[in-house]
Structures are given as structure tokens and as C-alpha cells.
Amino acid sequence: MTTATRIDGKAMAAGIIETVKAATAALAPHTVPGLAVVIVGEDPASQVYVGSKARMAEDCGFHSVKHVLPAETAEADLLALIADLNADAAIHGILVQLPLPPQIDANRVIQTIDADKDVDGFHLLNVGRLGTGAIDAAFVPCTPAGSMLMLRKILGDDLSGKTAVVVGRSNIVGKPMAQLLLAANATVTIAHSRTKDLAAVCRGADILVAAVGRPEMIRGDWVKEGAVVIDVGINRVDAPERGTGKTRLVGDVAYEEAAARAAAITPVPGGVGPMTIAMLMANTVTAAYRAAGKAAPRI
Ligand SMILES: Nc1nc2c(c(=O)[nH]1)N[C@@H](CN(C=O)c1ccc(C(=O)N[C@@H](CCC(=O)O)C(=O)O)cc1)CN2
């Protein structure tokens, strides 16, 4: 029996997009936020995400540019494109879709992006700002930023006294998510594949964030009664029940089992994913406000 509140990321994302549109309109006509998205190669999921980002940017009233580079692109050519985008005053945000092909050093690429245009929040300067509590000066990575807004909607801004467990230690999600939770006064554990008795660690969490990339790894009996569960995983699995060769998306959490114990939980799809794209738009409009020397709206 499902008892948990389903945290609707699609609806929340739509609200954020309305705020971004209003903030964009308020900058006109002097500044039009500009977002450049760059994809290297033909990974089908990346193509979908990049297409959604470029379309959403247009919908928000941005100057939206998409660069599609072949899979065999040399690192030097990608770095040259980034240098051009860094120098382009019409571009306020630069996003290079990950993963990149193996001949390209993703870290070198990320560190080449001007930190003031790093709307993904992956540049060391932004990582450092987040890690030292200078969150208002940072660009915060979109997935954790969106996850945090969802949590705040349920639990409020101050997480004092709450125990949070983040399962996953990636630079894109796990680590920044832990920093955000810490900044909101939660008591934070980062767990991962080598954590001893992961199920027991999860069972201690008032806030459980799953970002491991393993379909439905987190079972219902890993979830504390009344916990808030944020499922960051987006895994495509076979769905023979839908017909031959069909697939479906599942999270890192076994949704129905977890929902029977949690107070609130994000679904997959329709949870954290749409918030990721909305927060990218929010970061881009923030970058444009900063470039224009104006105070960015709080989103
Ligand atoms: N440069 C970046 N690369 C990647 C990031 C990122 O934040 N920056 N994150 C992920 C992928 N990602 C955005 O790029 C992303 C993933 C999923 C969704 C989303 O809306 N998912 C939908 C389902 C979509 C589907 O049907 O396939 C959902 O969960 O409802 C948005 C963005 C890796 N790379």
C-alpha cells in the first residue's frame, strides 16, 4: 500500500520555469540570457537531454545555441570551442554534456570553462565556493540543487536534527548534495558501494538520497518509517511485459516498497530529472544577471 506523498518534480520544475521566464523578461531588452550546450558523440540519452535543454532555453526566451560535435572530436578542438564561447558576450552559460568520449579529458574541459559561465557548477571555483559555504556566489550543480528544492518543500529550510544519508559519491551529485545538506544543518553521511551494511546505514536516514545508478538497489526495508526519499537514479531496464524489446525507466529505489514506508518520495521518471533541466535554466538566468551587474532573483 502506497502511503507516501509523491513529490512531483514535473510540476515543481514548471513553476521554476515560470520564474525564470519572468526573470528573463525583466532583463530585456538590454540582456538576453545566452546558453550554449555542447554534445560530443551520439549517445542516445545525451542527445535527448541536450535537445531538451536547448528547447527549454528557447522556451524561456534565451539565446540558445547547440553545438553537435562528432564522437572522434579531438580534445584540442573542444577546448578551442570553449575558448570561443568564453569570449562570446552573448553567451552567459556553457554546458558540455557528460559523458565525453574517452579521448577527451572531461576534467580539463570543465576547468577550461569560465567559472562565471559554468552553469553546471562543476568548475573548481564553484566546487570550492559550495564547499566553503559561499553558496550564493557559487553555481550549484543542477541535480543536487533541484533535489534540495524538493526536500525543502517537504521539510523546510532548516534540517537541524535530521540525519541524511547520500548513497553515491560522484562529483556531479553525491558530493555536492552532501555539501548542500550540511549547509542546511543536516547530519550527513556519504555512503557508497564499499560501505559496510549499507542497508543499516540507510535505515538510519531521515533523508535518503539515492544516486548510485543501480536499478532499484534500495529496497523498502532499507527505508526508515517517515523518511523523505530523493531518488536521483535514472536507469533504463528491459520491460518484456510491455512487448518485445521494450524498456522502462526506474530509479535507484524500489519505488512501491519504499513508498509504503516513506513520508515522501520522488518518482522516476517525473522527479529529479525535470528539476535538473529547470535548475540549469535558473543557473543561466543567474549568470546573465551577474554579467549585467544586477542581483539575481532567488529561485
Ligand atoms: N553536463 C552535464 N551532463 C550530465 C548531467 C548534468 O547535470 N550536466 N546530468 C545527467 C543527465 N541529465 C542532464 O544532463 C538529465 C538526466 C535526466 C533528465 C530527465 O528529465 N529525465 C526524465 C526522464 C527522461 C527520459 O525519458 O529518458 C525524468 O527523470 O523524468 C534530465 C537531465 C548526465 N549528464
The ligand as an SDF file (V2000), in Angstrom:
LIG
                    3D

 34 36  0  0  0  0  0  0  0  0999 V2000
   26.8940   18.4000  -18.2450 N   0  0  0  0  0  0  0  0  0  0  0  0
   26.0330   17.5630  -17.6300 C   0  0  0  0  0  0  0  0  0  0  0  0
   25.9450   16.2910  -18.0190 N   0  0  0  0  0  0  0  0  0  0  0  0
   25.0760   15.4630  -17.3700 C   0  0  0  0  0  0  0  0  0  0  0  0
   24.2500   15.9460  -16.3350 C   0  0  0  0  0  0  0  0  0  0  0  0
   24.3760   17.2930  -15.9460 C   0  0  0  0  0  0  0  0  0  0  0  0
   23.6940   17.7960  -14.9960 O   0  0  0  0  0  0  0  0  0  0  0  0
   25.2760   18.0770  -16.6200 N   0  0  0  0  0  0  0  0  0  0  0  0
   23.3020   15.1150  -15.7570 N   0  0  0  0  0  0  0  0  0  0  0  0
   22.9930   13.8370  -16.3500 C   0  0  0  0  0  0  0  0  0  0  0  0
   21.8870   13.8070  -17.3880 C   0  0  0  0  0  0  0  0  0  0  0  0
   20.8940   14.8790  -17.3600 N   0  0  0  0  0  0  0  0  0  0  0  0
   21.2520   16.1220  -17.7060 C   0  0  0  0  0  0  0  0  0  0  0  0
   22.1620   16.3640  -18.4410 O   0  0  0  0  0  0  0  0  0  0  0  0
   19.4930   14.6200  -17.2200 C   0  0  0  0  0  0  0  0  0  0  0  0
   19.0200   13.3610  -16.9710 C   0  0  0  0  0  0  0  0  0  0  0  0
   17.6300   13.1060  -16.9230 C   0  0  0  0  0  0  0  0  0  0  0  0
   16.7130   14.1280  -17.1090 C   0  0  0  0  0  0  0  0  0  0  0  0
   15.2340   13.8830  -17.1350 C   0  0  0  0  0  0  0  0  0  0  0  0
   14.4830   14.8180  -17.2420 O   0  0  0  0  0  0  0  0  0  0  0  0
   14.8130   12.6350  -17.0510 N   0  0  0  0  0  0  0  0  0  0  0  0
   13.4040   12.3030  -17.1590 C   0  0  0  0  0  0  0  0  0  0  0  0
   13.2640   11.0450  -17.9880 C   0  0  0  0  0  0  0  0  0  0  0  0
   13.7910   11.2470  -19.3740 C   0  0  0  0  0  0  0  0  0  0  0  0
   13.6740   10.0220  -20.2460 C   0  0  0  0  0  0  0  0  0  0  0  0
   12.5430    9.6330  -20.5550 O   0  0  0  0  0  0  0  0  0  0  0  0
   14.7250    9.4700  -20.6300 O   0  0  0  0  0  0  0  0  0  0  0  0
   12.8240   12.0790  -15.7790 C   0  0  0  0  0  0  0  0  0  0  0  0
   13.5580   11.6830  -14.8700 O   0  0  0  0  0  0  0  0  0  0  0  0
   11.6100   12.2840  -15.6490 O   0  0  0  0  0  0  0  0  0  0  0  0
   17.1970   15.3880  -17.3440 C   0  0  0  0  0  0  0  0  0  0  0  0
   18.5560   15.6360  -17.4020 C   0  0  0  0  0  0  0  0  0  0  0  0
   24.2190   13.2300  -17.0060 C   0  0  0  0  0  0  0  0  0  0  0  0
   24.9610   14.1570  -17.7580 N   0  0  0  0  0  0  0  0  0  0  0  0
  1  2  1  0
  2  3  2  0
  2  8  1  0
  3  4  1  0
  4  5  2  0
  4 34  1  0
  5  6  1  0
  5  9  1  0
  6  7  2  0
  6  8  1  0
  9 10  1  0
 10 11  1  0
 10 33  1  0
 11 12  1  0
 12 13  1  0
 12 15  1  0
 13 14  2  0
 15 16  1  0
 15 32  2  0
 16 17  2  0
 17 18  1  0
 18 19  1  0
 18 31  2  0
 19 20  2  0
 19 21  1  0
 21 22  1  0
 22 23  1  0
 22 28  1  0
 23 24  1  0
 24 25  1  0
 25 26  2  0
 25 27  1  0
 28 29  2  0
 28 30  1  0
 31 32  1  0
 33 34  1  0
M  END
$$$$
